[in-house]
Structure formats: C-alpha cells, structure tokens
Amino acid sequence: MKEFAKAFYTSKAWRDTQRAYMQSKHYVCERCGRPAFIVHHKTYITPANINDPNVTLNWDNLEALCQTCHQHEHFTSRATAEGLRFDAAGNLVKE
C-alpha cells in the first residue's frame, strides 16, 4: 500500500464500501469467476484523486478480483499504451 493511501484504505468509508461491493458480487472475481478477495479501483488511486469519492468510493470504478487477476493487473507488462486496453472482443479501447 502506498503511503499517501494508507488513511483512505483504513477508513470506515472504504471498509464499508469494500464489504458491500464484495457482497454484491458474491465474492466472485469479475474477470475469471474464481473466488474474489480484492476490490480493485479501475481508475488507479493517486495523490491527485485520493479525496474524490467519485473515484475512490464509486461502485462504477470498482471491480472484485481474485489474487491472480489482481496480480496480472498490477504486475505484468502492458501490451498497450497508457490509457488503452483490449476489451473482451480484442478491440483496442480507451480505459
């Protein structure tokens, strides 16, 4: 966890949001269907947006992930330029 985000990730607001979101997804990874353990922010949390609840607490920006999918998200090299990704059909789209 990055130093600037520690207060957010230990806040009651985040803990409540995280718990409710995981329950709504039945603790199932939204990418592969395995058991989910992590609520991932699609738009990464930065010092510039850490205080914006539209980024940090908005369910549209959250994704329930298993450990493997979360590792792939953060720790594999990207095949696209920053801000782009491939969708499920293989089309290059803006994130």
Disulfide bonds with the S-S distance in Angstrom:
none
